[in-house]
């Protein structure tokens, strides 16, 4: 899955549609749609900044092909969302069987933590 597809999924988790997101960040729908289809590398810097700021994404992470939330200066702990997206980046290409094994392992860890 491409970084653009990952960002699209994130947008759709927080907004009802790409159009609603575009309106919220004051960009034309066609601009956001083109960025998600053709890539961030071809997008204007100001538009990428608007998208990242609206989603609270670290802009440097996009250039690395990952999604990471901005870290608050006073917060050194990894947030749940940072963990979730880091984990998602690691497991998104696993087979369904491997994902099931990972889930079973997580359940095993949880049951032994009681």
TORPA-4810 file (N, C-alpha, C, O; in nm, 3 decimals):
<nodes>
NODE_1_0.085_-0.117_0.000_0.000_0.000_0.000_0.090_0.124_0.000_0.190_0.129_0.071_X
NODE_2_0.054_0.223_-0.079_0.133_0.345_-0.089_0.103_0.439_0.028_0.002_0.424_0.097_X
NODE_3_0.191_0.535_0.048_0.171_0.633_0.155_0.045_0.715_0.128_-0.025_0.755_0.221_X
NODE_4_0.017_0.740_0.001_-0.103_0.814_-0.034_-0.228_0.735_0.005_-0.325_0.794_0.053_X
NODE_5_-0.227_0.606_-0.014_-0.341_0.523_0.027_-0.354_0.522_0.179_-0.465_0.523_0.232_X
NODE_6_-0.240_0.519_0.248_-0.243_0.523_0.395_-0.304_0.655_0.444_-0.386_0.656_0.536_X
NODE_7_-0.264_0.765_0.382_-0.318_0.896_0.421_-0.467_0.902_0.390_-0.545_0.955_0.469_X
NODE_8_-0.507_0.849_0.276_-0.650_0.847_0.240_-0.729_0.770_0.345_-0.836_0.815_0.386_X
NODE_9_-0.679_0.655_0.388_-0.747_0.579_0.493_-0.758_0.659_0.621_-0.862_0.657_0.688_X
NODE_10_-0.651_0.730_0.656_-0.652_0.812_0.776_-0.755_0.924_0.764_-0.829_0.951_0.859_X
NODE_11_-0.761_0.987_0.648_-0.861_1.093_0.625_-1.001_1.036_0.643_-1.085_1.096_0.710_X
NODE_12_-1.025_0.921_0.583_-1.160_0.863_0.588_-1.197_0.812_0.727_-1.315_0.792_0.755_X
NODE_13_-1.099_0.789_0.813_-1.128_0.753_0.952_-1.173_0.874_1.031_-1.251_0.863_1.125_X
NODE_14_-1.122_0.992_0.993_-1.151_1.114_1.069_-1.259_1.201_1.006_-1.321_1.283_1.075_X
NODE_15_-1.283_1.183_0.877_-1.382_1.263_0.805_-1.474_1.169_0.727_-1.438_1.054_0.700_X
NODE_16_-1.592_1.217_0.693_-1.687_1.133_0.621_-1.645_1.110_0.476_-1.684_1.009_0.415_X
NODE_17_-1.567_1.201_0.420_-1.527_1.189_0.280_-1.403_1.274_0.254_-1.365_1.358_0.336_X
NODE_18_-1.342_1.250_0.140_-1.229_1.334_0.098_-1.277_1.476_0.075_-1.207_1.572_0.107_X
NODE_19_-1.396_1.489_0.019_-1.453_1.623_-0.006_-1.470_1.700_0.125_-1.436_1.819_0.132_X
NODE_20_-1.522_1.634_0.229_-1.538_1.700_0.359_-1.402_1.744_0.414_-1.388_1.853_0.469_X
NODE_21_-1.302_1.658_0.400_-1.168_1.692_0.444_-1.114_1.813_0.368_-1.058_1.904_0.428_X
NODE_22_-1.132_1.813_0.236_-1.083_1.923_0.153_-1.147_2.056_0.196_-1.079_2.158_0.205_X
NODE_23_-1.276_2.053_0.222_-1.345_2.173_0.268_-1.289_2.218_0.403_-1.267_2.337_0.425_X
NODE_24_-1.267_2.123_0.493_-1.217_2.154_0.627_-1.080_2.221_0.624_-1.051_2.307_0.707_X
NODE_25_-0.996_2.182_0.527_-0.861_2.240_0.522_-0.849_2.350_0.417_-0.739_2.400_0.390_X
NODE_26_-0.963_2.387_0.358_-0.969_2.497_0.262_-0.880_2.473_0.140_-0.804_2.561_0.097_X
NODE_27_-0.891_2.353_0.084_-0.825_2.320_-0.042_-0.932_2.268_-0.137_-1.029_2.205_-0.093_X
NODE_28_-0.917_2.292_-0.266_-1.012_2.234_-0.360_-1.008_2.081_-0.353_-0.902_2.021_-0.336_X
NODE_29_-1.126_2.022_-0.367_-1.134_1.875_-0.367_-1.042_1.817_-0.473_-0.973_1.718_-0.448_X
NODE_30_-1.039_1.877_-0.591_-0.957_1.825_-0.701_-0.808_1.824_-0.666_-0.735_1.735_-0.709_X
NODE_31_-0.765_1.920_-0.588_-0.624_1.925_-0.545_-0.592_1.809_-0.452_-0.492_1.739_-0.470_X
NODE_32_-0.678_1.787_-0.353_-0.656_1.677_-0.258_-0.664_1.544_-0.331_-0.581_1.456_-0.309_X
NODE_33_-0.763_1.529_-0.417_-0.780_1.405_-0.492_-0.657_1.378_-0.580_-0.610_1.264_-0.586_X
NODE_34_-0.606_1.479_-0.647_-0.487_1.462_-0.731_-0.366_1.423_-0.649_-0.288_1.337_-0.691_X
NODE_35_-0.348_1.484_-0.533_-0.235_1.450_-0.446_-0.244_1.303_-0.405_-0.144_1.231_-0.406_X
NODE_36_-0.363_1.259_-0.367_-0.380_1.120_-0.323_-0.364_1.021_-0.437_-0.328_0.906_-0.414_X
NODE_37_-0.390_1.065_-0.559_-0.376_0.976_-0.675_-0.237_0.979_-0.737_-0.184_0.876_-0.779_X
NODE_38_-0.176_1.099_-0.743_-0.047_1.113_-0.813_0.073_1.121_-0.720_0.187_1.106_-0.765_X
NODE_39_0.048_1.144_-0.593_0.157_1.140_-0.496_0.193_1.274_-0.437_0.172_1.379_-0.496_X
NODE_40_0.248_1.266_-0.317_0.290_1.385_-0.245_0.412_1.451_-0.309_0.430_1.573_-0.298_X
NODE_41_0.494_1.372_-0.376_0.617_1.426_-0.436_0.585_1.531_-0.542_0.666_1.621_-0.565_X
NODE_42_0.470_1.520_-0.606_0.433_1.613_-0.712_0.346_1.728_-0.661_0.306_1.815_-0.738_X
NODE_43_0.316_1.728_-0.533_0.226_1.828_-0.474_0.303_1.951_-0.430_0.424_1.947_-0.405_X
NODE_44_0.231_2.061_-0.423_0.289_2.184_-0.371_0.317_2.171_-0.222_0.242_2.108_-0.148_X
NODE_45_0.425_2.231_-0.180_0.468_2.221_-0.040_0.360_2.274_0.054_0.332_2.211_0.157_X
NODE_46_0.300_2.386_0.021_0.197_2.443_0.109_0.077_2.349_0.123_0.018_2.339_0.231_X
NODE_47_0.043_2.281_0.015_-0.070_2.187_0.022_-0.036_2.066_0.109_-0.121_2.019_0.186_X
NODE_48_0.086_2.016_0.098_0.128_1.903_0.181_0.129_1.946_0.328_0.087_1.870_0.415_X
NODE_49_0.177_2.065_0.354_0.179_2.117_0.491_0.038_2.126_0.547_0.014_2.088_0.662_X
NODE_50_-0.057_2.175_0.467_-0.196_2.184_0.512_-0.252_2.047_0.547_-0.317_2.030_0.651_X
NODE_51_-0.226_1.949_0.461_-0.276_1.814_0.485_-0.214_1.757_0.612_-0.285_1.701_0.695_X
NODE_52_-0.083_1.770_0.626_-0.014_1.717_0.743_-0.061_1.784_0.871_-0.083_1.718_0.972_X
NODE_53_-0.075_1.916_0.867_-0.120_1.988_0.987_-0.261_1.946_1.027_-0.290_1.930_1.146_X
NODE_54_-0.349_1.927_0.929_-0.487_1.889_0.959_-0.494_1.750_1.021_-0.580_1.723_1.105_X
NODE_55_-0.404_1.662_0.980_-0.403_1.525_1.032_-0.304_1.506_1.146_-0.292_1.396_1.201_X
NODE_56_-0.232_1.612_1.181_-0.131_1.609_1.285_-0.020_1.508_1.253_0.031_1.439_1.341_X
NODE_57_0.016_1.502_1.124_0.120_1.411_1.077_0.252_1.486_1.067_0.256_1.602_1.027_X
NODE_58_0.358_1.419_1.104_0.492_1.473_1.088_0.527_1.470_0.940_0.529_1.363_0.878_X
NODE_59_0.554_1.585_0.882_0.578_1.594_0.738_0.702_1.517_0.695_0.706_1.465_0.584_X
NODE_60_0.802_1.509_0.781_0.923_1.434_0.747_0.894_1.285_0.731_0.960_1.217_0.653_X
NODE_61_0.797_1.235_0.805_0.766_1.093_0.796_0.713_1.057_0.658_0.738_0.947_0.608_X
NODE_62_0.639_1.149_0.596_0.587_1.121_0.462_0.699_1.098_0.362_0.689_1.012_0.275_X
NODE_63_0.806_1.176_0.375_0.918_1.160_0.282_0.987_1.025_0.300_1.055_0.977_0.209_X
NODE_64_0.969_0.964_0.416_1.024_0.830_0.441_0.924_0.720_0.408_0.954_0.602_0.425_X
NODE_65_0.806_0.759_0.360_0.705_0.661_0.324_0.630_0.603_0.442_0.575_0.494_0.434_X
NODE_66_0.628_0.677_0.552_0.557_0.632_0.672_0.466_0.743_0.723_0.474_0.858_0.678_X
NODE_67_0.381_0.707_0.815_0.297_0.806_0.883_0.334_0.805_1.030_0.328_0.701_1.096_X
NODE_68_0.373_0.920_1.080_0.401_0.936_1.222_0.335_1.065_1.268_0.342_1.167_1.200_X
NODE_69_0.271_1.059_1.382_0.212_1.180_1.436_0.321_1.271_1.491_0.427_1.225_1.534_X
NODE_70_0.292_1.400_1.488_0.385_1.498_1.545_0.402_1.470_1.693_0.305_1.441_1.762_X
NODE_71_0.523_1.480_1.739_0.551_1.462_1.881_0.541_1.596_1.952_0.597_1.695_1.906_X
NODE_72_0.471_1.598_2.063_0.468_1.717_2.145_0.602_1.729_2.217_0.657_1.628_2.263_X
NODE_73_0.653_1.848_2.227_0.785_1.870_2.286_0.793_1.820_2.430_0.896_1.768_2.472_X
NODE_74_0.683_1.836_2.506_0.685_1.795_2.646_0.649_1.648_2.665_0.655_1.597_2.777_X
NODE_75_0.612_1.580_2.558_0.566_1.442_2.568_0.668_1.348_2.507_0.682_1.342_2.384_X
NODE_76_0.740_1.275_2.590_0.841_1.181_2.541_0.787_1.040_2.525_0.854_0.953_2.470_X
NODE_77_0.664_1.017_2.572_0.605_0.886_2.561_0.548_0.867_2.421_0.504_0.962_2.356_X
NODE_78_0.550_0.745_2.375_0.489_0.712_2.247_0.339_0.705_2.268_0.291_0.630_2.354_X
NODE_79_0.264_0.782_2.190_0.119_0.779_2.203_0.065_0.652_2.141_0.133_0.583_2.065_X
NODE_80_-0.059_0.622_2.175_-0.123_0.505_2.118_-0.129_0.516_1.967_-0.105_0.417_1.897_X
NODE_81_-0.162_0.635_1.915_-0.171_0.652_1.770_-0.036_0.633_1.703_-0.029_0.572_1.596_X
NODE_82_0.072_0.682_1.763_0.206_0.659_1.707_0.236_0.511_1.704_0.286_0.459_1.604_X
NODE_83_0.205_0.443_1.813_0.229_0.299_1.820_0.146_0.226_1.715_0.196_0.138_1.645_X
NODE_84_0.019_0.263_1.707_-0.072_0.197_1.614_-0.024_0.212_1.470_-0.025_0.114_1.394_X
NODE_85_0.018_0.332_1.431_0.063_0.351_1.293_0.199_0.288_1.268_0.225_0.240_1.158_X
NODE_86_0.286_0.286_1.369_0.413_0.217_1.353_0.389_0.067_1.335_0.450_0.003_1.249_X
NODE_87_0.299_0.013_1.416_0.266_-0.129_1.405_0.200_-0.158_1.270_0.232_-0.258_1.205_X
NODE_88_0.109_-0.072_1.230_0.043_-0.091_1.101_0.146_-0.094_0.988_0.136_-0.176_0.898_X
NODE_89_0.243_-0.005_0.993_0.347_-0.002_0.890_0.427_-0.129_0.884_0.474_-0.169_0.777_X
NODE_90_0.444_-0.194_0.999_0.521_-0.318_1.003_0.441_-0.439_0.957_0.498_-0.533_0.902_X
NODE_91_0.310_-0.438_0.978_0.232_-0.560_0.952_0.144_-0.553_0.828_0.084_-0.654_0.790_X
NODE_92_0.135_-0.438_0.764_0.039_-0.423_0.654_0.064_-0.519_0.538_-0.030_-0.552_0.466_X
NODE_93_0.186_-0.564_0.519_0.216_-0.653_0.407_0.225_-0.800_0.446_0.261_-0.884_0.364_X
NODE_94_0.191_-0.831_0.572_0.192_-0.971_0.615_0.075_-1.046_0.552_-0.025_-0.986_0.513_X
NODE_95_0.091_-1.176_0.542_-0.020_-1.259_0.494_-0.127_-1.264_0.603_-0.101_-1.228_0.718_X
NODE_96_-0.245_-1.307_0.565_-0.353_-1.319_0.663_-0.315_-1.416_0.775_-0.346_-1.392_0.892_X
NODE_97_-0.247_-1.524_0.740_-0.202_-1.621_0.841_-0.103_-1.559_0.938_-0.110_-1.584_1.058_X
NODE_98_-0.012_-1.479_0.886_0.086_-1.413_0.972_0.018_-1.311_1.064_0.055_-1.296_1.180_X
NODE_99_-0.081_-1.241_1.011_-0.155_-1.145_1.093_-0.229_-1.217_1.206_-0.233_-1.168_1.319_X
NODE_100_-0.286_-1.332_1.176_-0.356_-1.412_1.278_-0.257_-1.459_1.384_-0.288_-1.456_1.503_X
NODE_101_-0.138_-1.503_1.341_-0.034_-1.545_1.436_0.006_-1.429_1.527_0.023_-1.448_1.647_X
NODE_102_0.021_-1.310_1.470_0.058_-1.193_1.548_-0.051_-1.158_1.649_-0.021_-1.126_1.764_X
NODE_103_-0.175_-1.166_1.607_-0.286_-1.139_1.698_-0.290_-1.240_1.811_-0.311_-1.203_1.927_X
NODE_104_-0.268_-1.366_1.780_-0.265_-1.470_1.884_-0.149_-1.446_1.981_-0.163_-1.467_2.101_X
NODE_105_-0.035_-1.402_1.929_0.079_-1.373_2.015_0.048_-1.255_2.108_0.085_-1.258_2.225_X
NODE_106_-0.019_-1.152_2.056_-0.057_-1.038_2.139_-0.152_-1.081_2.250_-0.141_-1.036_2.364_X
NODE_107_-0.245_-1.169_2.215_-0.338_-1.221_2.317_-0.264_-1.302_2.422_-0.297_-1.295_2.540_X
NODE_108_-0.164_-1.379_2.379_-0.082_-1.456_2.471_-0.008_-1.363_2.568_-0.006_-1.387_2.688_X
NODE_109_0.052_-1.256_2.514_0.122_-1.159_2.599_0.027_-1.095_2.699_0.062_-1.078_2.816_X
NODE_110_-0.091_-1.060_2.653_-0.190_-0.998_2.740_-0.233_-1.091_2.853_-0.246_-1.049_2.968_X
NODE_111_-0.253_-1.218_2.820_-0.297_-1.314_2.922_-0.188_-1.343_3.024_-0.219_-1.376_3.138_X
NODE_112_-0.062_-1.331_2.985_0.047_-1.354_3.078_0.083_-1.229_3.159_0.168_-1.236_3.248_X
NODE_113_0.020_-1.118_3.129_0.049_-0.993_3.197_-0.041_-0.971_3.317_-0.028_-0.870_3.386_X
NODE_114_-0.131_-1.064_3.343_-0.229_-1.048_3.452_-0.168_-1.077_3.586_-0.236_-1.069_3.688_X
</nodes>
